[in-house]
Amino acid sequence: MSSSTPLSSRRLSSAHLDELIALLEIRVLGLSECLVSEGFMLDLDGNDAPGIHYILSGAGLLHIEGADTVPLSPHTLLIVPPHHPLKLEVPANRAGIAPTVVTGREHKHAADSINRFRAGTTEPMTVMICGYFNAAFGASINLFETLSAPIVEQFDPSDRLDVYLRTAFDELMAQEIGAGAMSGALLKQVIVALVRRSLKTSALWMERFALLGDPQIARAFADMTARPAAPHTVESLARISSLSRSAFMARFSAAFGQTPMQVLRDLRMRQAAANLRAGDLALDQVARNAGYASRGAFMRAFREIYGTGPAEYRAASPGT
């Protein structure tokens, strides 16, 4: 792509982006409080999933493996790529004093049903909500999986991100019915706030994502995500992208690491899994809703994605 291409033509349209965000499924894998006293550093392991970290109060420095040190203040939000350990430091007032390093996994405890990581014995100077999550369009299409560098954004109290994250935290701790769905919905509001911020600033962090960085390919993916049961073909998707068949295949595979039909199968299986969890539709109807005319082909595809048959999946789903 030429560097002279206007910025507006390199970005996904608001309509397609809105469609993709609407169909994005957020699942919170865990949230904890991180409390650090002056002169201490909390060392946290990386995780297979992307991390989300939000400063509730205080200031400090966040050292992320493979990235520049990030200065922190209240309402700083960070999305950290998978497998990136980090260290939250609250420097001592006196220069030249090295911080005391505390390993998070050795100082995690639960009090009043709240999971906490604690570094220091005095009043904490900095409090951060830290956790991990998945943001997916199907069983394997994860928005943040290919993120290579942290996203750092400074918000204001009026943006209410602390309220969303605190409430999600409380939901997970309460473990009432629907806690997972509620916490996911709350975290999605944080992700939407991030997307809006990127559209209004020069940060342009969305262009770091392979599936959003190529607007022509993203248009086809948006249509696949919105209508997984439609009779999509490589040719029809290439037309949506305004590309030749060969160019579409090459660019789609580069963006996703899979062929269009592999990604479509993944999205169709997500549709089928949702139908199986939601009710007692006959398997033939579930197959048709997922775009399969053959029950046998549907069952084979479902087993390849989920490792079990549709009937067994439904039987094992909560509430069925």
Secondary structure in CASP SS format (residue, H / E / C, confidence):
PFRMAT SS
TARGET T0000
AUTHOR 0000-0000-0000
METHOD secondary structure of the structure
MODEL  1
M C 1.00
S C 1.00
S C 1.00
S C 1.00
T C 1.00
P C 1.00
L H 1.00
S H 1.00
S H 1.00
R H 1.00
R C 1.00
L C 1.00
S C 1.00
S H 1.00
A H 1.00
H H 1.00
L H 1.00
D H 1.00
E H 1.00
L H 1.00
I H 1.00
A H 1.00
L H 1.00
L C 1.00
E E 1.00
I E 1.00
R E 1.00
V E 1.00
L E 1.00
G E 1.00
L E 1.00
S E 1.00
E E 1.00
C E 1.00
L E 1.00
V E 1.00
S C 1.00
E C 1.00
G C 1.00
F E 1.00
M E 1.00
L E 1.00
D E 1.00
L E 1.00
D C 1.00
G C 1.00
N C 1.00
D C 1.00
A C 1.00
P C 1.00
G E 1.00
I E 1.00
H E 1.00
Y E 1.00
I E 1.00
L E 1.00
S E 1.00
G C 1.00
A C 1.00
G E 1.00
L E 1.00
L E 1.00
H E 1.00
I E 1.00
E C 1.00
G C 1.00
A C 1.00
D C 1.00
T C 1.00
V E 1.00
P E 1.00
L E 1.00
S C 1.00
P C 1.00
H C 1.00
T E 1.00
L E 1.00
L E 1.00
I E 1.00
V E 1.00
P C 1.00
P C 1.00
H C 1.00
H C 1.00
P C 1.00
L E 1.00
K E 1.00
L E 1.00
E E 1.00
V E 1.00
P C 1.00
A C 1.00
N C 1.00
R C 1.00
A C 1.00
G C 1.00
I C 1.00
A C 1.00
P C 1.00
T E 1.00
V E 1.00
V E 1.00
T E 1.00
G H 1.00
R H 1.00
E H 1.00
H C 1.00
K E 1.00
H E 1.00
A E 1.00
A E 1.00
D C 1.00
S C 1.00
I E 1.00
N E 1.00
R E 1.00
F E 1.00
R E 1.00
A E 1.00
G C 1.00
T C 1.00
T C 1.00
E C 1.00
P C 1.00
M C 1.00
T E 1.00
V E 1.00
M E 1.00
I E 1.00
C E 1.00
G E 1.00
Y E 1.00
F E 1.00
N E 1.00
A E 1.00
A E 1.00
F C 1.00
G C 1.00
A C 1.00
S C 1.00
I C 1.00
N E 1.00
L C 1.00
F C 1.00
E C 1.00
T C 1.00
L C 1.00
S C 1.00
A C 1.00
P C 1.00
I E 1.00
V E 1.00
E E 1.00
Q E 1.00
F C 1.00
D C 1.00
P H 1.00
S H 1.00
D H 1.00
R C 1.00
L H 1.00
D H 1.00
V H 1.00
Y H 1.00
L H 1.00
R H 1.00
T H 1.00
A H 1.00
F H 1.00
D H 1.00
E H 1.00
L H 1.00
M H 1.00
A H 1.00
Q C 1.00
E C 1.00
I C 1.00
G C 1.00
A H 1.00
G H 1.00
A H 1.00
M H 1.00
S H 1.00
G H 1.00
A H 1.00
L H 1.00
L H 1.00
K H 1.00
Q H 1.00
V H 1.00
I H 1.00
V H 1.00
A H 1.00
L H 1.00
V H 1.00
R H 1.00
R H 1.00
S H 1.00
L H 1.00
K H 1.00
T C 1.00
S C 1.00
A C 1.00
L C 1.00
W H 1.00
M H 1.00
E H 1.00
R H 1.00
F C 1.00
A H 1.00
L H 1.00
L H 1.00
G H 1.00
D C 1.00
P H 1.00
Q H 1.00
I H 1.00
A H 1.00
R H 1.00
A H 1.00
F H 1.00
A H 1.00
D H 1.00
M H 1.00
T H 1.00
A H 1.00
R C 1.00
P C 1.00
A C 1.00
A C 1.00
P C 1.00
H C 1.00
T C 1.00
V H 1.00
E H 1.00
S H 1.00
L H 1.00
A H 1.00
R H 1.00
I H 1.00
S H 1.00
S C 1.00
L C 1.00
S C 1.00
R H 1.00
S H 1.00
A H 1.00
F H 1.00
M H 1.00
A H 1.00
R H 1.00
F H 1.00
S H 1.00
A H 1.00
A H 1.00
F H 1.00
G C 1.00
Q C 1.00
T C 1.00
P H 1.00
M H 1.00
Q H 1.00
V H 1.00
L H 1.00
R H 1.00
D H 1.00
L H 1.00
R H 1.00
M H 1.00
R H 1.00
Q H 1.00
A H 1.00
A H 1.00
A H 1.00
N H 1.00
L H 1.00
R H 1.00
A H 1.00
G C 1.00
D C 1.00
L C 1.00
A C 1.00
L H 1.00
D H 1.00
Q H 1.00
V H 1.00
A H 1.00
R H 1.00
N H 1.00
A C 1.00
G C 1.00
Y C 1.00
A C 1.00
S C 1.00
R H 1.00
G H 1.00
A H 1.00
F H 1.00
M H 1.00
R H 1.00
A H 1.00
F H 1.00
R H 1.00
E H 1.00
I H 1.00
Y H 1.00
G C 1.00
T C 1.00
G C 1.00
P H 1.00
A H 1.00
E H 1.00
Y H 1.00
R H 1.00
A H 1.00
A H 1.00
S C 1.00
P C 1.00
G C 1.00
T C 1.00
END
